[in-house]
Amino acid sequence: MMATVPRPAAPAASAAPATTPTLSVRGLSVEFPTRHGILVATRDISFDIQPGEILGMVGESGAGKSLTGMAVIGLLEPPGRLGGGEIHLAGKRIDNLPPKARQRLRGKEIGAIFQDPLTSLHPLFTVGDQLVETIRHHDKSSAAAARARALELLLAVGIPAADKRIDHYPHQFSGGMRQRVVIALALAARPALIIADEPTTALDVSVQAQITALLRRLCREQGTSVLLVTHDMGVIAETADRVAVMYAGRIVEIGPVLDVLRRPGHPYTQGLMNAIPGLRQRAARLNQIDGAMPRLHAMPEGCAFHPRCAHAGPRCAQTRPPLAASPTGATVSACWLHQGGVAHAA
């Protein structure tokens, strides 16, 4: 994790609310059937992403953020399946499409960037061949036109000497350069939406900054929307326009990134922010959130965070709070403290 949370760049003008969101998710649940019953990994996930906007999704490992991204792109691994809800891309429902129709959306309408670029690149083909194949698969252009487009993409993502590197193999690139190639692949068909799942985790801090700056620039220039899944609040602060904080399979807070980072409303978000050391901080121990996230088969009643929350009352253990306006009014959070100001009422 980065040592401090820097001031985020001003959101691009293209991230302003639009009539039709690029992505609209309503009531999404992901479940896993087992011999002992159905385990629900995410529950009632709802959010929108506007054209040109980057929505960060952050939380501990196991919070369900990657599952949410995989559900949107249609890549849930069996036995995982959608348990409810709807997914709309540019106003069109896509979660109920046949498998072949969902497959056609991937790459063309929805791009993907994953944590390890080597899993997205074939080691036996040059990056140029892989880009050309992807481009021709989606728009049926000639080989020469596809190669010209591939070269444009490599230049756009900042590959130096792109006219020569286009014929190199993945192993001839550094980790940061491979991730740039993966971003070029994700943009090859000019998708409306990109799912970026931990795209900077395997990179050092200086390369992280380059990749986050690249994502921001491409969103501004091309109007592409991004769902950025990460556990790193520093990456969120550098990259996202808004952030959704997930805990135990639910969104517990969502709002503009600057408001969430500076004035978090949910106790869990407050704990995440307090755990980030400042540059001037000198302490024997870092702050932490005591306890651990509950397992799927032992999810507590009410608010899933209440066993770890210093502000929890009886109501928190009985009823799950809905998302509602935080005291600042800029974000919404799922906490009884902000809904009547008391967690002790039954």
BALOBA-1460 file (C-alpha; in Angstrom, 3 decimals):
// residues 346
<rec num="1" residu="m" x="0.000" y="0.000" z="0.000"/>
<rec num="2" residu="m" x="1.240" y="3.488" z="-0.721"/>
<rec num="3" residu="a" x="2.544" y="5.324" z="2.327"/>
<rec num="4" residu="t" x="0.143" y="8.228" z="2.073"/>
<rec num="5" residu="v" x="-3.037" y="9.201" z="0.292"/>
<rec num="6" residu="p" x="-2.236" y="11.983" z="-2.187"/>
<rec num="7" residu="r" x="-4.674" y="14.605" z="-3.355"/>
<rec num="8" residu="p" x="-6.655" y="13.184" z="-6.309"/>
<rec num="9" residu="a" x="-6.692" y="14.946" z="-9.639"/>
<rec num="10" residu="a" x="-9.812" y="16.912" z="-10.481"/>
<rec num="11" residu="p" x="-12.409" y="14.678" z="-12.179"/>
<rec num="12" residu="a" x="-12.597" y="14.960" z="-15.935"/>
<rec num="13" residu="a" x="-15.480" y="16.925" z="-17.371"/>
<rec num="14" residu="s" x="-16.655" y="13.781" z="-19.136"/>
<rec num="15" residu="a" x="-17.381" y="12.197" z="-15.749"/>
<rec num="16" residu="a" x="-20.360" y="14.501" z="-15.179"/>
<rec num="17" residu="p" x="-23.691" y="12.724" z="-14.834"/>
<rec num="18" residu="a" x="-25.165" y="11.528" z="-18.110"/>
<rec num="19" residu="t" x="-28.680" y="10.510" z="-19.071"/>
<rec num="20" residu="t" x="-27.684" y="6.890" z="-19.606"/>
<rec num="21" residu="p" x="-24.845" y="5.444" z="-17.516"/>
<rec num="22" residu="t" x="-22.261" y="3.310" z="-19.289"/>
<rec num="23" residu="l" x="-22.814" y="0.671" z="-16.613"/>
<rec num="24" residu="s" x="-25.777" y="0.324" z="-14.282"/>
<rec num="25" residu="v" x="-25.832" y="-2.491" z="-11.708"/>
<rec num="26" residu="r" x="-28.942" y="-3.053" z="-9.608"/>
<rec num="27" residu="g" x="-29.356" y="-5.534" z="-6.748"/>
<rec num="28" residu="l" x="-26.544" y="-7.807" z="-7.945"/>
<rec num="29" residu="s" x="-25.853" y="-10.970" z="-5.958"/>
<rec num="30" residu="v" x="-23.286" y="-13.707" z="-6.588"/>
<rec num="31" residu="e" x="-23.745" y="-17.113" z="-4.998"/>
<rec num="32" residu="f" x="-21.958" y="-20.451" z="-4.746"/>
<rec num="33" residu="p" x="-24.026" y="-23.639" z="-4.333"/>
<rec num="34" residu="t" x="-22.386" y="-26.199" z="-2.018"/>
<rec num="35" residu="r" x="-23.322" y="-29.509" z="-0.477"/>
<rec num="36" residu="h" x="-24.351" y="-27.655" z="2.665"/>
<rec num="37" residu="g" x="-26.417" y="-24.987" z="0.964"/>
<rec num="38" residu="i" x="-25.942" y="-21.808" z="-1.032"/>
<rec num="39" residu="l" x="-23.260" y="-19.366" z="0.044"/>
<rec num="40" residu="v" x="-24.000" y="-15.772" z="-0.959"/>
<rec num="41" residu="a" x="-20.728" y="-13.971" z="-1.708"/>
<rec num="42" residu="t" x="-22.147" y="-10.556" z="-2.677"/>
<rec num="43" residu="r" x="-25.562" y="-9.148" z="-1.843"/>
<rec num="44" residu="d" x="-27.637" y="-6.343" z="-3.307"/>
<rec num="45" residu="i" x="-24.806" y="-4.502" z="-5.076"/>
<rec num="46" residu="s" x="-26.013" y="-1.360" z="-6.887"/>
<rec num="47" residu="f" x="-24.021" y="1.397" z="-8.588"/>
<rec num="48" residu="d" x="-23.704" y="3.379" z="-11.832"/>
<rec num="49" residu="i" x="-20.655" y="4.430" z="-13.852"/>
<rec num="50" residu="q" x="-21.026" y="7.407" z="-16.184"/>
<rec num="51" residu="p" x="-19.213" y="7.807" z="-19.535"/>
<rec num="52" residu="g" x="-15.569" y="8.717" z="-18.941"/>
<rec num="53" residu="e" x="-15.807" y="8.054" z="-15.201"/>
<rec num="54" residu="i" x="-13.521" y="5.869" z="-13.091"/>
<rec num="55" residu="l" x="-15.301" y="4.181" z="-10.195"/>
<rec num="56" residu="g" x="-12.920" y="2.654" z="-7.676"/>
<rec num="57" residu="m" x="-14.031" y="-0.398" z="-5.718"/>
<rec num="58" residu="v" x="-11.987" y="-0.996" z="-2.583"/>
<rec num="59" residu="g" x="-12.009" y="-3.340" z="0.387"/>
<rec num="60" residu="e" x="-10.167" y="-6.159" z="2.113"/>
<rec num="61" residu="s" x="-9.392" y="-9.426" z="0.351"/>
<rec num="62" residu="g" x="-12.594" y="-11.445" z="0.268"/>
<rec num="63" residu="a" x="-14.894" y="-8.417" z="0.335"/>
<rec num="64" residu="g" x="-16.382" y="-9.402" z="-3.049"/>
<rec num="65" residu="k" x="-14.978" y="-6.621" z="-5.226"/>
<rec num="66" residu="s" x="-13.295" y="-8.900" z="-7.779"/>
<rec num="67" residu="l" x="-16.389" y="-11.120" z="-7.912"/>
<rec num="68" residu="t" x="-18.450" y="-8.041" z="-8.736"/>
<rec num="69" residu="g" x="-16.140" y="-7.182" z="-11.625"/>
<rec num="70" residu="m" x="-16.169" y="-10.751" z="-12.926"/>
<rec num="71" residu="a" x="-19.961" y="-10.838" z="-12.729"/>
<rec num="72" residu="v" x="-20.196" y="-7.676" z="-14.823"/>
<rec num="73" residu="i" x="-17.909" y="-9.044" z="-17.527"/>
<rec num="74" residu="g" x="-19.512" y="-12.518" z="-17.398"/>
<rec num="75" residu="l" x="-16.439" y="-14.432" z="-16.241"/>
<rec num="76" residu="l" x="-17.624" y="-15.992" z="-12.996"/>
<rec num="77" residu="e" x="-15.923" y="-19.356" z="-12.535"/>
<rec num="78" residu="p" x="-18.293" y="-22.279" z="-11.847"/>
<rec num="79" residu="p" x="-19.898" y="-23.053" z="-9.508"/>
<rec num="80" residu="g" x="-20.189" y="-19.276" z="-9.025"/>
<rec num="81" residu="r" x="-23.327" y="-17.811" z="-10.563"/>
<rec num="82" residu="l" x="-25.549" y="-14.753" z="-10.527"/>
<rec num="83" residu="g" x="-28.084" y="-15.065" z="-7.740"/>
<rec num="84" residu="g" x="-30.134" y="-11.997" z="-8.597"/>
<rec num="85" residu="g" x="-30.120" y="-8.451" z="-9.850"/>
<rec num="86" residu="e" x="-29.591" y="-6.808" z="-13.233"/>
<rec num="87" residu="i" x="-26.634" y="-5.474" z="-15.225"/>
<rec num="88" residu="h" x="-27.199" y="-2.836" z="-17.914"/>
<rec num="89" residu="l" x="-24.570" y="-1.684" z="-20.407"/>
<rec num="90" residu="a" x="-25.437" y="1.644" z="-22.060"/>
<rec num="91" residu="g" x="-29.096" y="1.028" z="-21.185"/>
<rec num="92" residu="k" x="-29.226" y="-2.561" z="-22.487"/>
<rec num="93" residu="r" x="-29.615" y="-5.440" z="-20.051"/>
<rec num="94" residu="i" x="-26.779" y="-7.939" z="-20.504"/>
<rec num="95" residu="d" x="-26.926" y="-10.345" z="-17.539"/>
<rec num="96" residu="n" x="-29.721" y="-12.376" z="-19.157"/>
<rec num="97" residu="l" x="-28.060" y="-12.740" z="-22.572"/>
<rec num="98" residu="p" x="-27.137" y="-16.214" z="-23.880"/>
<rec num="99" residu="p" x="-23.504" y="-17.250" z="-23.253"/>
<rec num="100" residu="k" x="-22.410" y="-16.627" z="-26.861"/>
<rec num="101" residu="a" x="-23.910" y="-13.139" z="-26.828"/>
<rec num="102" residu="r" x="-22.119" y="-12.365" z="-23.530"/>
<rec num="103" residu="q" x="-18.900" y="-13.649" z="-25.063"/>
<rec num="104" residu="r" x="-19.265" y="-11.269" z="-28.017"/>
<rec num="105" residu="l" x="-19.559" y="-8.361" z="-25.586"/>
<rec num="106" residu="r" x="-16.191" y="-9.154" z="-24.015"/>
<rec num="107" residu="g" x="-13.437" y="-7.291" z="-25.769"/>
<rec num="108" residu="k" x="-15.796" y="-5.391" z="-28.044"/>
<rec num="109" residu="e" x="-18.023" y="-3.616" z="-25.510"/>
<rec num="110" residu="i" x="-16.242" y="-4.502" z="-22.260"/>
<rec num="111" residu="g" x="-12.459" y="-4.681" z="-21.971"/>
<rec num="112" residu="a" x="-10.481" y="-6.221" z="-19.117"/>
<rec num="113" residu="i" x="-7.166" y="-5.521" z="-17.412"/>
<rec num="114" residu="f" x="-5.987" y="-8.065" z="-14.850"/>
<rec num="115" residu="q" x="-3.337" y="-8.085" z="-12.129"/>
<rec num="116" residu="d" x="-0.751" y="-10.248" z="-13.914"/>
<rec num="117" residu="p" x="-0.257" y="-9.168" z="-17.549"/>
<rec num="118" residu="l" x="1.381" y="-12.494" z="-18.395"/>
<rec num="119" residu="t" x="-1.985" y="-14.215" z="-17.915"/>
<rec num="120" residu="s" x="-3.444" y="-11.960" z="-20.642"/>
<rec num="121" residu="l" x="-0.593" y="-12.247" z="-23.143"/>
<rec num="122" residu="h" x="0.337" y="-15.354" z="-25.134"/>
<rec num="123" residu="p" x="4.071" y="-16.008" z="-24.701"/>
<rec num="124" residu="l" x="4.518" y="-17.500" z="-28.193"/>
<rec num="125" residu="f" x="3.100" y="-14.569" z="-30.195"/>
<rec num="126" residu="t" x="4.439" y="-11.052" z="-30.569"/>
<rec num="127" residu="v" x="2.440" y="-8.285" z="-28.974"/>
<rec num="128" residu="g" x="1.744" y="-6.941" z="-32.464"/>
<rec num="129" residu="d" x="0.278" y="-10.256" z="-33.602"/>
<rec num="130" residu="q" x="-1.961" y="-10.367" z="-30.526"/>
<rec num="131" residu="l" x="-3.161" y="-6.814" z="-31.028"/>
<rec num="132" residu="v" x="-3.788" y="-7.375" z="-34.750"/>
<rec num="133" residu="e" x="-5.750" y="-10.565" z="-34.061"/>
<rec num="134" residu="t" x="-7.892" y="-8.812" z="-31.451"/>
<rec num="135" residu="i" x="-8.596" y="-5.842" z="-33.715"/>
<rec num="136" residu="r" x="-9.475" y="-7.993" z="-36.730"/>
<rec num="137" residu="h" x="-11.702" y="-10.235" z="-34.636"/>
<rec num="138" residu="h" x="-13.882" y="-7.294" z="-33.641"/>
<rec num="139" residu="d" x="-13.960" y="-5.005" z="-36.688"/>
<rec num="140" residu="k" x="-12.934" y="-7.271" z="-39.619"/>
<rec num="141" residu="s" x="-10.341" y="-4.763" z="-40.881"/>
<rec num="142" residu="s" x="-7.484" y="-5.693" z="-43.208"/>
<rec num="143" residu="a" x="-4.181" y="-6.922" z="-41.821"/>
<rec num="144" residu="a" x="-2.452" y="-3.682" z="-42.798"/>
<rec num="145" residu="a" x="-5.135" y="-1.495" z="-41.214"/>
<rec num="146" residu="a" x="-5.141" y="-3.614" z="-38.067"/>
<rec num="147" residu="r" x="-1.363" y="-3.339" z="-37.760"/>
<rec num="148" residu="a" x="-1.560" y="0.438" z="-38.173"/>
<rec num="149" residu="r" x="-4.200" y="0.545" z="-35.440"/>
<rec num="150" residu="a" x="-2.034" y="-1.699" z="-33.226"/>
<rec num="151" residu="l" x="0.879" y="0.705" z="-33.632"/>
<rec num="152" residu="e" x="-1.389" y="3.638" z="-32.730"/>
<rec num="153" residu="l" x="-2.466" y="1.833" z="-29.569"/>
<rec num="154" residu="l" x="1.105" y="1.085" z="-28.499"/>
<rec num="155" residu="l" x="1.999" y="4.732" z="-29.001"/>
<rec num="156" residu="a" x="-1.117" y="5.829" z="-27.098"/>
<rec num="157" residu="v" x="-0.173" y="3.745" z="-24.047"/>
<rec num="158" residu="g" x="3.382" y="5.053" z="-24.060"/>
<rec num="159" residu="i" x="5.440" y="2.173" z="-25.452"/>
<rec num="160" residu="p" x="8.782" y="3.695" z="-26.566"/>
<rec num="161" residu="a" x="10.027" y="2.828" z="-30.074"/>
<rec num="162" residu="a" x="6.619" y="1.259" z="-30.739"/>
<rec num="163" residu="d" x="7.431" y="0.640" z="-34.408"/>
<rec num="164" residu="k" x="10.143" y="-1.804" z="-33.274"/>
<rec num="165" residu="r" x="8.601" y="-3.134" z="-30.055"/>
<rec num="166" residu="i" x="5.455" y="-4.179" z="-31.921"/>
<rec num="167" residu="d" x="7.332" y="-7.271" z="-33.124"/>
<rec num="168" residu="h" x="8.708" y="-8.199" z="-29.706"/>
<rec num="169" residu="y" x="7.416" y="-10.991" z="-27.482"/>
<rec num="170" residu="p" x="5.887" y="-10.437" z="-24.022"/>
<rec num="171" residu="h" x="8.999" y="-11.689" z="-22.189"/>
<rec num="172" residu="q" x="10.999" y="-8.898" z="-23.827"/>
<rec num="173" residu="f" x="8.979" y="-6.253" z="-21.955"/>
<rec num="174" residu="s" x="9.239" y="-5.157" z="-18.323"/>
<rec num="175" residu="g" x="6.257" y="-5.657" z="-16.015"/>
<rec num="176" residu="g" x="5.121" y="-2.064" z="-16.446"/>
<rec num="177" residu="m" x="5.468" y="-2.215" z="-20.234"/>
<rec num="178" residu="r" x="3.541" y="-5.509" z="-20.337"/>
<rec num="179" residu="q" x="0.732" y="-3.878" z="-18.399"/>
<rec num="180" residu="r" x="0.694" y="-1.058" z="-20.952"/>
<rec num="181" residu="v" x="0.356" y="-3.668" z="-23.704"/>
<rec num="182" residu="v" x="-2.568" y="-5.241" z="-21.824"/>
<rec num="183" residu="i" x="-4.226" y="-1.817" z="-21.623"/>
<rec num="184" residu="a" x="-3.702" y="-1.453" z="-25.383"/>
<rec num="185" residu="l" x="-5.396" y="-4.851" z="-25.865"/>
<rec num="186" residu="a" x="-8.292" y="-3.777" z="-23.651"/>
<rec num="187" residu="l" x="-8.751" y="-0.643" z="-25.792"/>
<rec num="188" residu="a" x="-8.324" y="-2.401" z="-29.138"/>
<rec num="189" residu="a" x="-12.045" y="-2.609" z="-29.927"/>
<rec num="190" residu="r" x="-12.850" y="0.808" z="-28.412"/>
<rec num="191" residu="p" x="-14.999" y="-0.637" z="-25.578"/>
<rec num="192" residu="a" x="-17.362" y="1.549" z="-23.603"/>
<rec num="193" residu="l" x="-16.294" y="-0.051" z="-20.304"/>
<rec num="194" residu="i" x="-13.080" y="-1.500" z="-18.886"/>
<rec num="195" residu="i" x="-12.925" y="-3.756" z="-15.835"/>
<rec num="196" residu="a" x="-9.486" y="-3.218" z="-14.249"/>
<rec num="197" residu="d" x="-8.898" y="-5.818" z="-11.523"/>
<rec num="198" residu="e" x="-5.849" y="-4.923" z="-9.386"/>
<rec num="199" residu="p" x="-3.982" y="-3.595" z="-12.464"/>
<rec num="200" residu="t" x="-1.070" y="-2.111" z="-10.476"/>
<rec num="201" residu="t" x="-0.589" y="-4.588" z="-7.608"/>
<rec num="202" residu="a" x="2.433" y="-6.369" z="-9.114"/>
<rec num="203" residu="l" x="4.203" y="-3.111" z="-10.028"/>
<rec num="204" residu="d" x="6.521" y="-0.870" z="-8.046"/>
<rec num="205" residu="v" x="5.273" y="2.516" z="-6.849"/>
<rec num="206" residu="s" x="6.796" y="4.599" z="-9.664"/>
<rec num="207" residu="v" x="5.321" y="2.320" z="-12.339"/>
<rec num="208" residu="q" x="1.967" y="2.334" z="-10.487"/>
<rec num="209" residu="a" x="1.884" y="6.106" z="-10.832"/>
<rec num="210" residu="q" x="2.560" y="5.840" z="-14.579"/>
<rec num="211" residu="i" x="-0.230" y="3.290" z="-15.085"/>
<rec num="212" residu="t" x="-2.787" y="5.253" z="-13.046"/>
<rec num="213" residu="a" x="-1.933" y="8.447" z="-14.949"/>
<rec num="214" residu="l" x="-2.341" y="6.516" z="-18.206"/>
<rec num="215" residu="l" x="-5.794" y="5.241" z="-17.216"/>
<rec num="216" residu="r" x="-6.937" y="8.746" z="-16.285"/>
<rec num="217" residu="r" x="-5.671" y="10.208" z="-19.559"/>
<rec num="218" residu="l" x="-7.274" y="7.516" z="-21.716"/>
<rec num="219" residu="c" x="-10.610" y="7.995" z="-19.939"/>
<rec num="220" residu="r" x="-10.514" y="11.728" z="-20.612"/>
<rec num="221" residu="e" x="-9.512" y="11.331" z="-24.240"/>
<rec num="222" residu="q" x="-11.705" y="8.400" z="-25.254"/>
<rec num="223" residu="g" x="-14.665" y="8.661" z="-22.875"/>
<rec num="224" residu="t" x="-14.090" y="5.101" z="-21.660"/>
<rec num="225" residu="s" x="-15.594" y="4.171" z="-18.294"/>
<rec num="226" residu="v" x="-13.576" y="2.104" z="-15.812"/>
<rec num="227" residu="l" x="-14.463" y="-0.098" z="-12.862"/>
<rec num="228" residu="l" x="-11.174" y="-0.112" z="-10.933"/>
<rec num="229" residu="v" x="-10.953" y="-2.949" z="-8.406"/>
<rec num="230" residu="t" x="-8.151" y="-2.625" z="-5.858"/>
<rec num="231" residu="h" x="-7.253" y="-2.912" z="-2.179"/>
<rec num="232" residu="d" x="-4.947" y="0.134" z="-2.380"/>
<rec num="233" residu="m" x="-6.464" y="3.416" z="-1.200"/>
<rec num="234" residu="g" x="-3.488" y="5.292" z="-2.670"/>
<rec num="235" residu="v" x="-4.309" y="4.003" z="-6.152"/>
<rec num="236" residu="i" x="-7.956" y="4.952" z="-5.599"/>
<rec num="237" residu="a" x="-6.969" y="8.477" z="-4.566"/>
<rec num="238" residu="e" x="-4.719" y="8.881" z="-7.599"/>
<rec num="239" residu="t" x="-7.106" y="7.452" z="-10.161"/>
<rec num="240" residu="a" x="-10.813" y="7.331" z="-9.294"/>
<rec num="241" residu="d" x="-13.561" y="9.954" z="-9.556"/>
<rec num="242" residu="r" x="-15.812" y="8.093" z="-7.109"/>
<rec num="243" residu="v" x="-15.186" y="5.159" z="-4.786"/>
<rec num="244" residu="a" x="-17.347" y="2.307" z="-3.507"/>
<rec num="245" residu="v" x="-16.143" y="0.675" z="-0.281"/>
<rec num="246" residu="m" x="-17.050" y="-3.004" z="0.072"/>
<rec num="247" residu="y" x="-17.209" y="-5.137" z="3.187"/>
<rec num="248" residu="a" x="-18.380" y="-8.749" z="3.474"/>
<rec num="249" residu="g" x="-20.044" y="-8.742" z="0.061"/>
<rec num="250" residu="r" x="-21.870" y="-5.419" z="0.357"/>
<rec num="251" residu="i" x="-21.198" y="-1.795" z="-0.511"/>
<rec num="252" residu="v" x="-21.009" y="0.040" z="2.813"/>
<rec num="253" residu="e" x="-20.128" y="3.500" z="1.456"/>
<rec num="254" residu="i" x="-20.024" y="5.194" z="-1.935"/>
<rec num="255" residu="g" x="-19.372" y="8.742" z="-3.048"/>
<rec num="256" residu="p" x="-16.891" y="11.201" z="-4.603"/>
<rec num="257" residu="v" x="-13.367" y="10.030" z="-3.854"/>
<rec num="258" residu="l" x="-12.237" y="13.216" z="-2.122"/>
<rec num="259" residu="d" x="-15.244" y="13.185" z="0.237"/>
<rec num="260" residu="v" x="-14.893" y="9.500" z="1.103"/>
<rec num="261" residu="l" x="-11.162" y="9.795" z="1.764"/>
<rec num="262" residu="r" x="-11.291" y="13.039" z="3.761"/>
<rec num="263" residu="r" x="-14.637" y="12.617" z="5.540"/>
<rec num="264" residu="p" x="-15.492" y="8.911" z="5.618"/>
<rec num="265" residu="g" x="-18.947" y="8.205" z="6.995"/>
<rec num="266" residu="h" x="-18.904" y="4.460" z="7.678"/>
<rec num="267" residu="p" x="-16.850" y="3.164" z="10.629"/>
<rec num="268" residu="y" x="-15.198" y="0.603" z="8.349"/>
<rec num="269" residu="t" x="-14.089" y="3.299" z="5.898"/>
<rec num="270" residu="q" x="-12.858" y="5.352" z="8.847"/>
<rec num="271" residu="g" x="-10.808" y="2.353" z="9.963"/>
<rec num="272" residu="l" x="-9.291" y="1.922" z="6.512"/>
<rec num="273" residu="m" x="-8.273" y="5.573" z="6.388"/>
<rec num="274" residu="n" x="-6.861" y="5.543" z="9.925"/>
<rec num="275" residu="a" x="-4.726" y="2.529" z="9.027"/>
<rec num="276" residu="i" x="-2.834" y="4.493" z="6.376"/>
<rec num="277" residu="p" x="0.311" y="6.058" z="7.884"/>
<rec num="278" residu="g" x="1.143" y="9.661" z="7.056"/>
<rec num="279" residu="l" x="4.566" y="10.831" z="5.944"/>
<rec num="280" residu="r" x="5.051" y="12.749" z="9.190"/>
<rec num="281" residu="q" x="3.611" y="10.047" z="11.432"/>
<rec num="282" residu="r" x="5.955" y="8.431" z="13.972"/>
<rec num="283" residu="a" x="4.385" y="5.630" z="15.946"/>
<rec num="284" residu="a" x="5.418" y="2.281" z="17.354"/>
<rec num="285" residu="r" x="2.393" y="0.583" z="15.791"/>
<rec num="286" residu="l" x="0.090" y="1.251" z="12.877"/>
<rec num="287" residu="n" x="-3.608" y="1.644" z="13.540"/>
<rec num="288" residu="q" x="-5.662" y="-1.410" z="12.680"/>
<rec num="289" residu="i" x="-9.210" y="-2.706" z="12.600"/>
<rec num="290" residu="d" x="-9.431" y="-5.424" z="15.237"/>
<rec num="291" residu="g" x="-10.913" y="-8.754" z="14.258"/>
<rec num="292" residu="a" x="-11.419" y="-10.290" z="10.821"/>
<rec num="293" residu="m" x="-14.013" y="-10.242" z="8.086"/>
<rec num="294" residu="p" x="-16.679" y="-12.932" z="8.648"/>
<rec num="295" residu="r" x="-16.680" y="-16.028" z="6.476"/>
<rec num="296" residu="l" x="-19.521" y="-16.674" z="4.056"/>
<rec num="297" residu="h" x="-20.918" y="-19.562" z="6.094"/>
<rec num="298" residu="a" x="-20.834" y="-17.534" z="9.327"/>
<rec num="299" residu="m" x="-22.184" y="-14.153" z="8.284"/>
<rec num="300" residu="p" x="-23.614" y="-12.339" z="11.335"/>
<rec num="301" residu="e" x="-27.120" y="-10.955" z="11.435"/>
<rec num="302" residu="g" x="-27.632" y="-7.243" z="10.932"/>
<rec num="303" residu="c" x="-24.613" y="-5.187" z="9.901"/>
<rec num="304" residu="a" x="-21.768" y="-7.551" z="9.020"/>
<rec num="305" residu="f" x="-19.234" y="-5.090" z="10.467"/>
<rec num="306" residu="h" x="-20.829" y="-4.820" z="13.913"/>
<rec num="307" residu="p" x="-18.580" y="-7.445" z="15.632"/>
<rec num="308" residu="r" x="-15.567" y="-5.225" z="14.795"/>
<rec num="309" residu="c" x="-17.208" y="-1.819" z="15.263"/>
<rec num="310" residu="a" x="-16.536" y="0.322" z="18.342"/>
<rec num="311" residu="h" x="-19.860" y="2.156" z="17.827"/>
<rec num="312" residu="a" x="-22.107" y="-0.909" z="17.452"/>
<rec num="313" residu="g" x="-25.318" y="-1.203" z="19.443"/>
<rec num="314" residu="p" x="-28.121" y="-3.792" z="19.670"/>
<rec num="315" residu="r" x="-29.799" y="-2.510" z="16.508"/>
<rec num="316" residu="c" x="-26.621" y="-3.176" z="14.511"/>
<rec num="317" residu="a" x="-26.739" y="-6.855" z="15.468"/>
<rec num="318" residu="q" x="-30.395" y="-7.204" z="14.497"/>
<rec num="319" residu="t" x="-31.066" y="-5.346" z="11.250"/>
<rec num="320" residu="r" x="-28.884" y="-4.582" z="8.253"/>
<rec num="321" residu="p" x="-28.810" y="-0.826" z="7.595"/>
<rec num="322" residu="p" x="-29.558" y="0.415" z="4.066"/>
<rec num="323" residu="l" x="-27.398" y="2.944" z="2.257"/>
<rec num="324" residu="a" x="-28.381" y="6.457" z="3.277"/>
<rec num="325" residu="a" x="-26.867" y="9.933" z="3.286"/>
<rec num="326" residu="s" x="-23.857" y="10.392" z="5.562"/>
<rec num="327" residu="p" x="-23.637" y="13.435" z="7.854"/>
<rec num="328" residu="t" x="-21.595" y="15.333" z="5.251"/>
<rec num="329" residu="g" x="-24.295" y="14.740" z="2.619"/>
<rec num="330" residu="a" x="-21.681" y="14.035" z="-0.057"/>
<rec num="331" residu="t" x="-21.597" y="10.236" z="0.357"/>
<rec num="332" residu="v" x="-24.029" y="7.475" z="1.265"/>
<rec num="333" residu="s" x="-23.175" y="4.808" z="3.806"/>
<rec num="334" residu="a" x="-24.846" y="1.804" z="5.405"/>
<rec num="335" residu="c" x="-24.652" y="2.662" z="9.108"/>
<rec num="336" residu="w" x="-27.367" y="3.116" z="11.732"/>
<rec num="337" residu="l" x="-25.338" y="5.930" z="13.318"/>
<rec num="338" residu="h" x="-26.303" y="8.122" z="10.369"/>
<rec num="339" residu="q" x="-29.942" y="7.121" z="10.300"/>
<rec num="340" residu="g" x="-31.489" y="8.642" z="13.377"/>
<rec num="341" residu="g" x="-28.054" y="9.138" z="14.965"/>
<rec num="342" residu="v" x="-28.306" y="6.103" z="17.224"/>
<rec num="343" residu="a" x="-27.413" y="2.448" z="16.865"/>
<rec num="344" residu="h" x="-29.137" y="1.417" z="20.092"/>
<rec num="345" residu="a" x="-32.784" y="1.685" z="19.050"/>
<rec num="346" residu="a" x="-34.478" y="-1.607" z="18.300"/>
